[in-house]
Amino acid sequence: MKMISKLTLALALCLAAPAMADEPGPGGSKPPVPVTGQQVYQMVCQTCHMADGKGAVGAGSFPSLASNPKMKMAAYPIVMVTKGRGGMPWFSDMLTPEQTAAVITYVRTNFGNAYPEPVTADDVKRLSPPPAKPGH
């Protein structure tokens, strides 16, 4: 009798395993969502502006964010990130106002920048374009 119970339990666990399985693919199918400014920078900005924030020249020209006096006025990076300009794409459709504020605050306080006043999500909302309506 105990043998049947053990077999039933083993069978039940085997059948339940797919429901408890991880998502397919390396690391699952959902990318991690960056929360902190450093995480946003590393996952979104670092590709072009490099890990040290010094930018790069090659297939394109990516300006340095390091020791950049344009970071002093918070409006400048907010507009650049949300609206883009030149080769800089806009990220208002990819980043939330909270993520945008976090990454701008991170850049303004790192890479040789010393602008400690934090940027808020309200600052970003005030200076960013309204979301595009579908079909327009």
ABEGO torsion letter per residue (X at the ends): XAAAAAAAAAAAAAAAAAAABBBBEBGEABBBBBABAAAAAAAAAAAAAEAAGAEBBEABBBBBABGBAAAABAAAAAAAAAAEBEABBBAAAABBAAAAAAAAAAAAABGGBBBABBBBAAAAAAABBBBBBBGX
